[in-house]
Amino acid sequence: MDKLKQYVTLTVLGALMILAAGWFLLVSPKKGEAADLQDQAAQQVSANSVLETQLQVLRAQAKELPKKQAELARVAAKIPDNPSLPTLIRAITAASTSAGVEFVSVTPGPPAATVAAAPVAPVAPADPAAAAAPGTVPAVAPAADGSAGTLASIPVALNVIGDYFEIEQFIANLENLPRALRVSNLTLAPGASPTAGQSAPTSTEDGRTLTSTITGSVFMAAGRPVATPVVAPVAAQAK
């Protein structure tokens, strides 16, 4: 009888040891793996939520893509990738005709690369409140990869004849040219048209007729790559 009890006891202990070994060797590692998988699933759900938000933003931006491309095209027309002087002269001629001035001459110069101002190291102000004062921000140079082309300026000198208000209107027309033109200097002097005959009456003495010399610059983006149209993806329609 004692041997039977010992046998049963050993059998029970062996079964318990097998169960314990199975727990530590099989069940416990799987529970750890299951917990890791749950954490990974939660992280993936969070990442998917972020991607869905980004996708919604991109879809909203895609609707504005044609408008942005049109704006870029208008800017590219104002700053072409070549001098385009014949087009510029035609635009200036139309502006002078609209203003009523006599367009005497235009003298363009050679293109010159526009150099950005060198960045200035900021100096700590004595007064902390002056840290945000205008003028302390260093100049920012354009990107050096040349992807947008090299900005170059072409000096131009214009000579026109007209009265004060006609020349004023001509200046306003220059501001609205299809080509970007920056006026840097303007001179006015009494004078008649150099193309008028000697017998033609002039109003030089009363100061109504003025000779104006306007100097400025137009710009070009030399080496700018050809723009590639970007087509917004069309969302698949539900069947």
Summary of the structure (lengths in Angstrom):
residues: 239
radius of gyration: 38.9
end to end distance: 79.8
largest distance: 152.1
contacts: 539
relative contact order: 0.14
helix: 45%
strand: 19%
